[in-house]
Amino acid sequence: MKLDTWMNAFADGFSDTSSRSLGNVCYRAVRPLAPDVLVLLYEDWEKHLSARAYRVADLDKFSGLPREVVRSIVVSELIEPTVHGRTVDSELLRGLNAEFPGLEWIGEIPA
C-alpha cells in the first residue's frame, strides 16, 4: 500500500475506536518521516505527547484492510499503559521535534 493510504488509516483508526476504549489516549497527528515511514503522534494515557514510527513494508505484512489493521494497533499497542518514551535529537527528527515540543519517542526509530 502507499504511505498516504496508511496515514489516512491511522487518522481514521482513532475515530473507529470508542472513546470509552481510548480513555485518555487521543490522536494528535500523523506525519511522513521518509517515503516509506510514517509517524503517529498521540497523547498517551498520562497525556504525554508520544510518537511511534511505522514502516509501510511492516504494515503491509498484516492481513486485513488498513483501517482494520490500524484499529487493532490502536487497541493493542496504544491504549495499554507503557513506559514513557525518550526524547531523541537527530537530524531526521528535528522537524517533528520542533513542531511538537516535548515529543517522546517510543519503539524503534528509523535512522
Steps between C-alpha positions, in 0.01 A plus 500: 500500500602861465616717788194727457265202538656406832511861621127535434435167669680618816293819507183292463613229743443721800154607388410132452584427863249593768595783733427266790767259371748779428478653847751787511682389185435738213618552146705811425639452148667271251798617298731348240855455625644349183344374176433164669457598867217675680490638852192484717480777761260452788448578867551191713291397799686753719473778241865477391547597136633182343620391157534161336651436159357233270658372181254451215659163415431376855140625490449330163576162660176511700190343349184705487402844386733780614229653717446166678874449547538845651204455732668183627827690555315776687328249728796267554800737509385851586227472761690284746730691737860477384832635610550858400693580189824685471595824337722445201695768320599405150497683171221274372274582797575871549200621300252291698668582831472872416137469393411296810718615792549240773438210262587161652601229254392143568633190329742477211595826338618476139849634440 
